[in-house]
């Protein structure tokens, strides 16, 4: 998803890029809260955050 932002920067209008950046941020946040936190709770060795 971060690569998408890098590849589209400068190709979209400022408003479109801002909207895409927010959507990517929200999606990454949802993954963290709803999926990754559960995985790290069960398998703490997978987390790179100490």
C-alpha positions, 0 to 999 in steps of 0.5 A: 500500500505504501508503494501505491502512494509512492507511485501515484504521488505527483500523478493525482491531483492534490485532493485525490492524493490526499483522499488516497493517502487517508484511505491507505492509512485507514486500511493499514490501521484497520489491519493492525487493530483487527488482525495483526494485534490478534495474531501478535497476542497469540504469537508474540514472537512474530511481532517486531515491536518489543 
